[in-house]
């Protein structure tokens, strides 16, 4: 029975690695191809407009608002990666409820 647990845990861990890799690769490819070019152009356009604001208080407020928005979106995306990682549970060989001492004693007897 313990051998079945080990085989199942290892197979499940391999599956979890593949799924997590696919999720993170999909996110990075989507970022590089779709989001990055648009976000960079948008960021420079907004920064240029913020820099043109003559009132220092308004300029600082808009710059702070932009930075807060960027940080929030980075937080959301990293949270998505953590959710993907958290949904895939990894199991170690000792996670099963088998009595390892009894199994080792049985092995010694055999």
VOZAMI-125490 format. One record per atom (N, C-alpha, C): z, y, x; residue number from 1; atom name. Coordinates in nm, 2 decimals. Each point is the difference from the previous one (the first is absolute). Example, Ala and Ser with C-alpha at 12.3 -4.5 7.8 and 13.67 -1.06 7.14 Angstrom:
2
+--------+--------+--------+-----+------+
!     zz !     yy !     xx !  nr ! atom !
+--------+--------+--------+-----+------+
!   0.78 !  -0.57 !   1.32 !   1 !    N !
!   0.00 !   0.12 !  -0.09 !   1 !   CA !
!   0.00 !   0.12 !   0.09 !   1 !    C !
!  -0.07 !   0.11 !  -0.04 !   2 !    N !
!   0.00 !   0.11 !   0.09 !   2 !   CA !
!   0.08 !   0.11 !  -0.08 !   2 !    C !
+--------+--------+--------+-----+------+
This chain:
110
+--------+--------+--------+-----+------+
!     zz !     yy !     xx !  nr ! atom !
+--------+--------+--------+-----+------+
!   0.00 !  -0.12 !   0.08 !   1 !    N !
!   0.00 !   0.12 !  -0.08 !   1 !   CA !
!   0.00 !   0.13 !   0.09 !   1 !    C !
!   0.08 !  -0.01 !   0.11 !   2 !    N !
!   0.00 !   0.12 !   0.09 !   2 !   CA !
!  -0.14 !   0.02 !   0.06 !   2 !    C !
!  -0.07 !  -0.10 !   0.03 !   3 !    N !
!  -0.14 !   0.02 !   0.05 !   3 !   CA !
!  -0.09 !   0.07 !  -0.10 !   3 !    C !
!   0.02 !  -0.03 !  -0.13 !   4 !    N !
!  -0.08 !   0.07 !  -0.10 !   4 !   CA !
!   0.04 !   0.15 !  -0.01 !   4 !    C !
!   0.13 !   0.03 !   0.02 !   5 !    N !
!   0.05 !   0.13 !   0.00 !   5 !   CA !
!  -0.07 !   0.08 !   0.12 !   5 !    C !
!   0.00 !  -0.06 !   0.11 !   6 !    N !
!  -0.05 !   0.06 !   0.12 !   6 !   CA !
!  -0.15 !   0.03 !  -0.02 !   6 !    C !
!  -0.07 !  -0.10 !  -0.04 !   7 !    N !
!  -0.15 !   0.01 !  -0.02 !   7 !   CA !
!  -0.03 !   0.11 !  -0.11 !   7 !    C !
!   0.08 !   0.00 !  -0.11 !   8 !    N !
!  -0.02 !   0.10 !  -0.10 !   8 !   CA !
!   0.03 !   0.14 !   0.05 !   8 !    C !
!   0.11 !   0.01 !   0.07 !   9 !    N !
!   0.04 !   0.14 !   0.06 !   9 !   CA !
!  -0.11 !   0.05 !   0.09 !   9 !    C !
!  -0.04 !  -0.09 !   0.09 !  10 !    N !
!  -0.10 !   0.04 !   0.10 !  10 !   CA !
!  -0.14 !   0.04 !  -0.07 !  10 !    C !
!  -0.04 !  -0.08 !  -0.10 !  11 !    N !
!  -0.12 !   0.03 !  -0.07 !  11 !   CA !
!   0.01 !   0.14 !  -0.08 !  11 !    C !
!   0.12 !   0.02 !  -0.06 !  12 !    N !
!   0.02 !   0.12 !  -0.07 !  12 !   CA !
!   0.01 !   0.12 !   0.09 !  12 !    C !
!   0.06 !  -0.02 !   0.12 !  13 !    N !
!   0.00 !   0.11 !   0.10 !  13 !   CA !
!  -0.13 !   0.04 !   0.05 !  13 !    C !
!  -0.09 !  -0.10 !   0.02 !  14 !    N !
!  -0.14 !   0.03 !   0.04 !  14 !   CA !
!  -0.07 !   0.07 !  -0.11 !  14 !    C !
!   0.02 !  -0.04 !  -0.12 !  15 !    N !
!  -0.07 !   0.07 !  -0.11 !  15 !   CA !
!   0.05 !   0.14 !  -0.01 !  15 !    C !
!   0.13 !   0.02 !   0.01 !  16 !    N !
!   0.06 !   0.14 !   0.00 !  16 !   CA !
!  -0.06 !   0.09 !   0.11 !  16 !    C !
!  -0.01 !  -0.06 !   0.12 !  17 !    N !
!  -0.06 !   0.08 !   0.11 !  17 !   CA !
!  -0.14 !   0.04 !  -0.03 !  17 !    C !
!  -0.08 !  -0.09 !  -0.06 !  18 !    N !
!  -0.14 !   0.03 !  -0.03 !  18 !   CA !
!  -0.01 !   0.11 !  -0.11 !  18 !    C !
!   0.08 !  -0.02 !  -0.10 !  19 !    N !
!   0.00 !   0.10 !  -0.11 !  19 !   CA !
!   0.05 !   0.14 !   0.05 !  19 !    C !
!   0.11 !   0.00 !   0.07 !  20 !    N !
!   0.05 !   0.13 !   0.05 !  20 !   CA !
!  -0.11 !   0.07 !   0.09 !  20 !    C !
!  -0.06 !  -0.08 !   0.09 !  21 !    N !
!  -0.10 !   0.05 !   0.09 !  21 !   CA !
!  -0.12 !   0.06 !  -0.08 !  21 !    C !
!  -0.04 !  -0.08 !  -0.11 !  22 !    N !
!  -0.11 !   0.05 !  -0.08 !  22 !   CA !
!   0.03 !   0.13 !  -0.07 !  22 !    C !
!   0.13 !   0.01 !  -0.05 !  23 !    N !
!   0.04 !   0.12 !  -0.07 !  23 !   CA !
!   0.00 !   0.12 !   0.09 !  23 !    C !
!   0.06 !  -0.02 !   0.12 !  24 !    N !
!   0.01 !   0.12 !   0.10 !  24 !   CA !
!  -0.14 !   0.03 !   0.05 !  24 !    C !
!  -0.08 !  -0.10 !   0.03 !  25 !    N !
!  -0.14 !   0.03 !   0.04 !  25 !   CA !
!  -0.08 !   0.08 !  -0.10 !  25 !    C !
!   0.01 !  -0.04 !  -0.13 !  26 !    N !
!  -0.06 !   0.07 !  -0.10 !  26 !   CA !
!   0.04 !   0.14 !  -0.01 !  26 !    C !
!   0.13 !   0.02 !   0.01 !  27 !    N !
!   0.05 !   0.14 !   0.00 !  27 !   CA !
!  -0.05 !   0.08 !   0.12 !  27 !    C !
!   0.00 !  -0.05 !   0.12 !  28 !    N !
!  -0.05 !   0.07 !   0.11 !  28 !   CA !
!  -0.15 !   0.03 !   0.00 !  28 !    C !
!  -0.08 !  -0.10 !  -0.05 !  29 !    N !
!  -0.14 !   0.02 !  -0.01 !  29 !   CA !
!  -0.03 !   0.11 !  -0.11 !  29 !    C !
!   0.07 !  -0.01 !  -0.11 !  30 !    N !
!  -0.02 !   0.10 !  -0.10 !  30 !   CA !
!   0.04 !   0.14 !   0.05 !  30 !    C !
!   0.10 !   0.01 !   0.08 !  31 !    N !
!   0.04 !   0.13 !   0.05 !  31 !   CA !
!  -0.10 !   0.05 !   0.10 !  31 !    C !
!  -0.05 !  -0.08 !   0.09 !  32 !    N !
!  -0.09 !   0.05 !   0.10 !  32 !   CA !
!  -0.14 !   0.03 !  -0.06 !  32 !    C !
!  -0.05 !  -0.07 !  -0.10 !  33 !    N !
!  -0.13 !   0.02 !  -0.06 !  33 !   CA !
!   0.00 !   0.11 !  -0.11 !  33 !    C !
!   0.11 !   0.00 !  -0.08 !  34 !    N !
!  -0.01 !   0.09 !  -0.12 !  34 !   CA !
!   0.10 !   0.12 !   0.02 !  34 !    C !
!   0.12 !  -0.03 !   0.03 !  35 !    N !
!   0.10 !   0.11 !  -0.01 !  35 !   CA !
!   0.00 !   0.09 !   0.12 !  35 !    C !
!  -0.01 !  -0.05 !   0.12 !  36 !    N !
!   0.01 !   0.08 !   0.12 !  36 !   CA !
!  -0.10 !   0.11 !   0.01 !  36 !    C !
!  -0.13 !  -0.02 !  -0.02 !  37 !    N !
!  -0.10 !   0.11 !   0.01 !  37 !   CA !
!   0.03 !   0.11 !  -0.10 !  37 !    C !
!   0.03 !  -0.04 !  -0.12 !  38 !    N !
!   0.02 !   0.09 !  -0.11 !  38 !   CA !
!   0.13 !   0.08 !   0.02 !  38 !    C !
!   0.10 !  -0.07 !   0.04 !  39 !    N !
!   0.13 !   0.06 !   0.02 !  39 !   CA !
!   0.00 !   0.10 !   0.12 !  39 !    C !
!  -0.07 !  -0.04 !   0.10 !  40 !    N !
!   0.00 !   0.09 !   0.12 !  40 !   CA !
!  -0.08 !   0.13 !  -0.04 !  40 !    C !
!  -0.11 !  -0.02 !  -0.07 !  41 !    N !
!  -0.08 !   0.12 !  -0.04 !  41 !   CA !
!   0.08 !   0.09 !  -0.09 !  41 !    C !
!   0.07 !  -0.06 !  -0.10 !  42 !    N !
!   0.08 !   0.07 !  -0.09 !  42 !   CA !
!   0.12 !   0.07 !   0.07 !  42 !    C !
!   0.06 !  -0.07 !   0.09 !  43 !    N !
!   0.11 !   0.06 !   0.07 !  43 !   CA !
!  -0.04 !   0.12 !   0.08 !  43 !    C !
!  -0.11 !  -0.01 !   0.07 !  44 !    N !
!  -0.05 !   0.12 !   0.08 !  44 !   CA !
!  -0.04 !   0.11 !  -0.09 !  44 !    C !
!  -0.06 !  -0.03 !  -0.11 !  45 !    N !
!  -0.04 !   0.10 !  -0.10 !  45 !   CA !
!   0.13 !   0.07 !  -0.05 !  45 !    C !
!   0.10 !  -0.07 !  -0.04 !  46 !    N !
!   0.12 !   0.06 !  -0.05 !  46 !   CA !
!   0.07 !   0.08 !   0.10 !  46 !    C !
!   0.01 !  -0.06 !   0.12 !  47 !    N !
!   0.07 !   0.08 !   0.11 !  47 !   CA !
!  -0.07 !   0.13 !   0.03 !  47 !    C !
!  -0.13 !   0.00 !   0.00 !  48 !    N !
!  -0.08 !   0.12 !   0.02 !  48 !   CA !
!   0.03 !   0.10 !  -0.11 !  48 !    C !
!   0.01 !  -0.04 !  -0.12 !  49 !    N !
!   0.04 !   0.09 !  -0.11 !  49 !   CA !
!   0.14 !   0.05 !   0.01 !  49 !    C !
!   0.09 !  -0.09 !   0.04 !  50 !    N !
!   0.14 !   0.04 !   0.02 !  50 !   CA !
!   0.01 !   0.10 !   0.11 !  50 !    C !
!  -0.07 !  -0.02 !   0.10 !  51 !    N !
!   0.00 !   0.09 !   0.12 !  51 !   CA !
!  -0.05 !   0.14 !  -0.04 !  51 !    C !
!  -0.09 !   0.01 !  -0.10 !  52 !    N !
!  -0.05 !   0.13 !  -0.05 !  52 !   CA !
!   0.10 !   0.08 !  -0.08 !  52 !    C !
!   0.10 !  -0.06 !  -0.05 !  53 !    N !
!   0.10 !   0.07 !  -0.08 !  53 !   CA !
!   0.08 !   0.10 !   0.09 !  53 !    C !
!   0.00 !   0.12 !  -0.04 !  54 !    N !
!   0.06 !   0.11 !   0.08 !  54 !   CA !
!   0.15 !   0.00 !  -0.02 !  54 !    C !
!   0.05 !  -0.03 !  -0.12 !  55 !    N !
!   0.15 !   0.00 !  -0.02 !  55 !   CA !
!   0.06 !  -0.12 !   0.07 !  55 !    C !
!   0.09 !   0.03 !   0.09 !  56 !    N !
!   0.06 !  -0.11 !   0.08 !  56 !   CA !
!   0.08 !  -0.09 !  -0.08 !  56 !    C !
!   0.08 !   0.05 !  -0.10 !  57 !    N !
!   0.08 !  -0.09 !  -0.09 !  57 !   CA !
!  -0.09 !  -0.10 !  -0.08 !  57 !    C !
!  -0.11 !   0.05 !  -0.05 !  58 !    N !
!  -0.09 !  -0.08 !  -0.08 !  58 !   CA !
!  -0.06 !  -0.10 !   0.09 !  58 !    C !
!  -0.05 !   0.04 !   0.12 !  59 !    N !
!  -0.06 !  -0.09 !   0.09 !  59 !   CA !
!   0.09 !  -0.11 !   0.04 !  59 !    C !
!   0.13 !   0.04 !   0.03 !  60 !    N !
!   0.09 !  -0.11 !   0.04 !  60 !   CA !
!   0.03 !  -0.09 !  -0.11 !  60 !    C !
!   0.01 !   0.05 !  -0.12 !  61 !    N !
!   0.03 !  -0.08 !  -0.12 !  61 !   CA !
!  -0.12 !  -0.10 !  -0.02 !  61 !    C !
!  -0.12 !   0.05 !   0.01 !  62 !    N !
!  -0.12 !  -0.09 !  -0.02 !  62 !   CA !
!  -0.01 !  -0.10 !   0.11 !  62 !    C !
!   0.03 !   0.04 !   0.12 !  63 !    N !
!   0.00 !  -0.10 !   0.11 !  63 !   CA !
!   0.10 !  -0.11 !  -0.02 !  63 !    C !
!   0.12 !   0.05 !  -0.04 !  64 !    N !
!   0.11 !  -0.10 !  -0.03 !  64 !   CA !
!  -0.03 !  -0.09 !  -0.11 !  64 !    C !
!  -0.07 !   0.05 !  -0.11 !  65 !    N !
!  -0.04 !  -0.08 !  -0.11 !  65 !   CA !
!  -0.10 !  -0.10 !   0.04 !  65 !    C !
!  -0.10 !   0.04 !   0.08 !  66 !    N !
!  -0.10 !  -0.09 !   0.05 !  66 !   CA !
!   0.06 !  -0.11 !   0.09 !  66 !    C !
!   0.10 !   0.03 !   0.09 !  67 !    N !
!   0.06 !  -0.10 !   0.08 !  67 !   CA !
!   0.08 !  -0.10 !  -0.08 !  67 !    C !
!   0.07 !   0.06 !  -0.10 !  68 !    N !
!   0.08 !  -0.09 !  -0.09 !  68 !   CA !
!  -0.09 !  -0.10 !  -0.08 !  68 !    C !
!  -0.11 !   0.05 !  -0.04 !  69 !    N !
!  -0.10 !  -0.08 !  -0.07 !  69 !   CA !
!  -0.05 !  -0.11 !   0.09 !  69 !    C !
!  -0.04 !   0.03 !   0.12 !  70 !    N !
!  -0.05 !  -0.10 !   0.10 !  70 !   CA !
!   0.11 !  -0.10 !   0.03 !  70 !    C !
!   0.12 !   0.04 !   0.02 !  71 !    N !
!   0.11 !  -0.09 !   0.03 !  71 !   CA !
!   0.03 !  -0.09 !  -0.12 !  71 !    C !
!  -0.01 !   0.05 !  -0.12 !  72 !    N !
!   0.03 !  -0.08 !  -0.12 !  72 !   CA !
!  -0.11 !  -0.11 !  -0.01 !  72 !    C !
!  -0.13 !   0.04 !   0.02 !  73 !    N !
!  -0.10 !  -0.10 !  -0.01 !  73 !   CA !
!   0.00 !  -0.11 !   0.11 !  73 !    C !
!   0.04 !   0.04 !   0.12 !  74 !    N !
!   0.02 !  -0.10 !   0.10 !  74 !   CA !
!   0.12 !  -0.09 !  -0.04 !  74 !    C !
!   0.10 !   0.05 !  -0.05 !  75 !    N !
!   0.12 !  -0.08 !  -0.05 !  75 !   CA !
!  -0.05 !  -0.10 !  -0.11 !  75 !    C !
!  -0.08 !   0.04 !  -0.09 !  76 !    N !
!  -0.05 !  -0.08 !  -0.11 !  76 !   CA !
!  -0.08 !  -0.12 !   0.06 !  76 !    C !
!  -0.09 !   0.03 !   0.09 !  77 !    N !
!  -0.09 !  -0.10 !   0.06 !  77 !   CA !
!   0.08 !  -0.10 !   0.09 !  77 !    C !
!   0.10 !   0.05 !   0.07 !  78 !    N !
!   0.08 !  -0.09 !   0.08 !  78 !   CA !
!   0.09 !  -0.09 !  -0.09 !  78 !    C !
!   0.04 !   0.06 !  -0.11 !  79 !    N !
!   0.08 !  -0.08 !  -0.10 !  79 !   CA !
!  -0.09 !  -0.11 !  -0.06 !  79 !    C !
!  -0.12 !   0.03 !  -0.02 !  80 !    N !
!  -0.09 !  -0.11 !  -0.05 !  80 !   CA !
!  -0.02 !  -0.11 !   0.10 !  80 !    C !
!   0.00 !   0.03 !   0.13 !  81 !    N !
!  -0.01 !  -0.10 !   0.10 !  81 !   CA !
!   0.13 !  -0.08 !   0.00 !  81 !    C !
!   0.12 !   0.07 !  -0.01 !  82 !    N !
!   0.13 !  -0.07 !  -0.01 !  82 !   CA !
!   0.01 !  -0.09 !  -0.12 !  82 !    C !
!  -0.05 !   0.05 !  -0.11 !  83 !    N !
!   0.00 !  -0.08 !  -0.13 !  83 !   CA !
!  -0.08 !  -0.13 !   0.02 !  83 !    C !
!  -0.12 !   0.01 !   0.07 !  84 !    N !
!  -0.09 !  -0.11 !   0.03 !  84 !   CA !
!   0.08 !  -0.10 !   0.09 !  84 !    C !
!   0.07 !   0.05 !   0.10 !  85 !    N !
!   0.07 !  -0.08 !   0.09 !  85 !   CA !
!   0.12 !  -0.07 !  -0.07 !  85 !    C !
!   0.07 !   0.08 !  -0.09 !  86 !    N !
!   0.12 !  -0.05 !  -0.07 !  86 !   CA !
!  -0.03 !  -0.11 !  -0.10 !  86 !    C !
!  -0.12 !   0.00 !  -0.06 !  87 !    N !
!  -0.04 !  -0.09 !  -0.10 !  87 !   CA !
!  -0.03 !  -0.14 !   0.06 !  87 !    C !
!  -0.02 !  -0.01 !   0.12 !  88 !    N !
!  -0.03 !  -0.13 !   0.07 !  88 !   CA !
!   0.12 !  -0.04 !   0.08 !  88 !    C !
!   0.07 !  -0.10 !  -0.06 !  89 !    N !
!   0.12 !  -0.05 !   0.07 !  89 !   CA !
!  -0.03 !  -0.10 !   0.10 !  89 !    C !
!   0.06 !   0.01 !   0.12 !  90 !    N !
!  -0.02 !  -0.09 !   0.11 !  90 !   CA !
!   0.12 !  -0.10 !   0.00 !  90 !    C !
!  -0.02 !  -0.12 !   0.02 !  91 !    N !
!   0.10 !  -0.10 !   0.00 !  91 !   CA !
!   0.01 !  -0.07 !   0.14 !  91 !    C !
!   0.12 !   0.00 !   0.05 !  92 !    N !
!   0.02 !  -0.07 !   0.13 !  92 !   CA !
!   0.03 !  -0.15 !  -0.03 !  92 !    C !
!  -0.01 !  -0.08 !   0.10 !  93 !    N !
!   0.03 !  -0.15 !  -0.02 !  93 !   CA !
!   0.14 !  -0.02 !  -0.06 !  93 !    C !
!   0.09 !   0.08 !   0.04 !  94 !    N !
!   0.14 !  -0.03 !  -0.04 !  94 !   CA !
!   0.03 !   0.06 !  -0.13 !  94 !    C !
!  -0.10 !   0.06 !  -0.07 !  95 !    N !
!   0.03 !   0.06 !  -0.13 !  95 !   CA !
!   0.01 !  -0.10 !  -0.11 !  95 !    C !
!  -0.04 !  -0.13 !   0.02 !  96 !    N !
!   0.01 !  -0.10 !  -0.10 !  96 !   CA !
!   0.15 !  -0.04 !  -0.01 !  96 !    C !
!   0.03 !  -0.07 !  -0.10 !  97 !    N !
!   0.14 !  -0.03 !  -0.03 !  97 !   CA !
!   0.03 !  -0.14 !   0.06 !  97 !    C !
!  -0.08 !  -0.05 !   0.08 !  98 !    N !
!   0.03 !  -0.14 !   0.06 !  98 !   CA !
!   0.12 !   0.01 !   0.09 !  98 !    C !
!   0.07 !  -0.11 !   0.00 !  99 !    N !
!   0.12 !  -0.02 !   0.09 !  99 !   CA !
!  -0.05 !  -0.04 !   0.14 !  99 !    C !
!  -0.01 !   0.10 !   0.09 ! 100 !    N !
!  -0.06 !  -0.03 !   0.13 ! 100 !   CA !
!   0.09 !  -0.10 !   0.08 ! 100 !    C !
!   0.13 !   0.01 !  -0.01 ! 101 !    N !
!   0.08 !  -0.10 !   0.07 ! 101 !   CA !
!  -0.02 !  -0.14 !  -0.05 ! 101 !    C !
!  -0.01 !  -0.02 !  -0.13 ! 102 !    N !
!  -0.03 !  -0.13 !  -0.05 ! 102 !   CA !
!  -0.14 !  -0.05 !   0.05 ! 102 !    C !
!  -0.10 !   0.09 !   0.00 ! 103 !    N !
!  -0.13 !  -0.04 !   0.04 ! 103 !   CA !
!   0.00 !  -0.04 !   0.15 ! 103 !    C !
!   0.08 !   0.07 !   0.09 ! 104 !    N !
!   0.01 !  -0.03 !   0.14 ! 104 !   CA !
!   0.07 !  -0.13 !   0.02 ! 104 !    C !
!   0.10 !  -0.03 !  -0.08 ! 105 !    N !
!   0.08 !  -0.12 !   0.01 ! 105 !   CA !
!  -0.09 !  -0.12 !  -0.05 ! 105 !    C !
!  -0.08 !   0.02 !  -0.10 ! 106 !    N !
!  -0.09 !  -0.10 !  -0.05 ! 106 !   CA !
!  -0.11 !  -0.03 !   0.11 ! 106 !    C !
!  -0.05 !   0.10 !   0.06 ! 107 !    N !
!  -0.09 !  -0.01 !   0.11 ! 107 !   CA !
!   0.06 !  -0.08 !   0.12 ! 107 !    C !
!   0.12 !   0.02 !   0.03 ! 108 !    N !
!   0.07 !  -0.07 !   0.11 ! 108 !   CA !
!   0.01 !  -0.15 !  -0.04 ! 108 !    C !
!   0.04 !  -0.02 !  -0.12 ! 109 !    N !
!   0.01 !  -0.14 !  -0.05 ! 109 !   CA !
!  -0.13 !  -0.07 !   0.01 ! 109 !    C !
!  -0.11 !   0.06 !  -0.04 ! 110 !    N !
!  -0.13 !  -0.06 !   0.00 ! 110 !   CA !
!  -0.05 !  -0.03 !   0.15 ! 110 !    C !
+--------+--------+--------+-----+------+
